[in-house]
Amino acid sequence: MKVSIITATWNSEKTLRACLDSVAQQSTVANIEHIIVDGRSSDSTLAIVSSYPHISQVVSAKDRGIYHAFNRGIGLATGDVVYFLNSDDCLYDDNTVANVISEFSPAYQYYLGSVLFHDSATGASYFTVAKGSDQIERKPCHQGFFCRRELFAQFGGFNECFTIGADMYFMKKVMQHTTGLVTDRAVAKFSLQGMSSSNDNKVAMMRQHAMIDELLYGDDALQELPEKLALQTQNTNHLKQLLLNMLQKKLNLSNFKNKKVAIFGARELSQAMCLLLQQHINVVCFVVSSSENTPQGLTLPVVALNELNKQAVDIVVNCIEGKHESEISSRIEEATEAVTVVSWRAFCHPNADIILSS
């Protein structure tokens, strides 16, 4: 099996070497066709590219953006499977492509793996979770997505009407109509400094993702939209109240004194709660559902839920923001002995001082 890896570049000299190294060092580099589609860079991007002998094809011309570049790359690709790796991203390890090839059976049209998100500015990192959600909820990253080349003839290339969501539209179409492998195996490292990571672009992405879901799933997606918006509004209001409670010193943590406390989750909210609570009580670790998705760069140990009993924790603060928060609380109680589970929302109540002390 040959894998065509398409990398779009434009003045990418600062990040490109790590990307190209991650491909050149693959154990199955002989099975890789690496295509560089450049937007006519004015820096040393093309000089860097020329120093990598594994690269199969290079084209440099003005383009209309990254999706136009990706579509150019599709036209050049000759591999059985196509994959898109941004110039500021890397394959996860030297055996990534070998693992994908070994698991890409004839029955599969696509392969969706996990991606390690990393913020070089803060040092924070976390894995996406490919499994465990339905197709409407799932938000695949193209850095984790391999698909058969003929799918582009079947479904078309990337629709440039979507300025930031064309990859999501294509992937969800493929996943809706074909069969593939969805796994939490990590396949790439994603830089949070890219185009989709700014706050303005995140808002645009949310809007385009809503349009995509309406186009692909129709009434099912529309029925879930009010619930999602209500949950987002609720979370926002809770976070505002949490800030007020902190500033007004209304968090009574006397019941937490002399207790070992763990934080369930490891994303931004969990890290913020940890920093807040550490000023007053003994927080010993973060807890995650599976050690396969352990974030990096955290200041405390990260423990899988099935190993939490070994920590002799007294209290777990559940920092899940989604609709499955109560399900997670039940799983924590089932997995541990005599532990108290406290929702992060308890710290966000106007009467938090009373609730937390009761």
HELIX and SHEET records of a PDB file:
HELIX    1   1 LEU A   16  ALA A   24  1                                   9    
HELIX    2   2 VAL A   29  ASN A   31  5                                   3    
HELIX    3   3 THR A   45  SER A   50  1                                   6    
HELIX    4   4 ILE A   66  LEU A   76  1                                  11    
HELIX    5   5 THR A   96  GLU A  103  1                                   8    
HELIX    6   6 HIS A  142  GLY A  144  5                                   3    
HELIX    7   7 LEU A  151  PHE A  155  1                                   5    
HELIX    8   8 ALA A  166  HIS A  177  1                                  12    
HELIX    9   9 MET A  195  SER A  197  5                                   3    
HELIX   10  10 ASN A  199  TYR A  217  1                                  19    
HELIX   11  11 ASP A  219  LEU A  247  1                                  29    
HELIX   12  12 SER A  254  PHE A  256  5                                   3    
HELIX   13  13 GLU A  268  GLN A  278  1                                  11    
HELIX   14  14 SER A  291  ASN A  293  5                                   3    
HELIX   15  15 LEU A  305  GLN A  311  5                                   7    
HELIX   16  16 GLU A  325  ALA A  335  1                                  11    
HELIX   17  17 TRP A  344  CYS A  348  5                                   5    
HELIX   18  18 ALA A  352  SER A  357  1                                   6    
SHEET    1   A 7 ILE A  55  SER A  60  0                                        
SHEET    2   A 7 ILE A  32  ASP A  38  1                                        
SHEET    3   A 7 VAL A   3  THR A   9  1                                        
SHEET    4   A 7 VAL A  81  PHE A  84  1                                        
SHEET    5   A 7 PHE A 145  ARG A 148 -1                                        
SHEET    6   A 7 TYR A 110  HIS A 118 -1                                        
SHEET    7   A 7 SER A 125  PHE A 127 -1                                        
SHEET    1   B 8 ILE A  55  SER A  60  0                                        
SHEET    2   B 8 ILE A  32  ASP A  38  1                                        
SHEET    3   B 8 VAL A   3  THR A   9  1                                        
SHEET    4   B 8 VAL A  81  PHE A  84  1                                        
SHEET    5   B 8 PHE A 145  ARG A 148 -1                                        
SHEET    6   B 8 TYR A 110  HIS A 118 -1                                        
SHEET    7   B 8 GLY A 180  SER A 191  1                                        
SHEET    8   B 8 CYS A  90  LEU A  91 -1                                        
SHEET    1   C 5 VAL A 302  ALA A 304  0                                        
SHEET    2   C 5 ASN A 282  VAL A 288  1                                        
SHEET    3   C 5 LYS A 260  PHE A 264  1                                        
SHEET    4   C 5 ILE A 315  ASN A 318  1                                        
SHEET    5   C 5 THR A 340  SER A 343  1                                        
END                                                                             
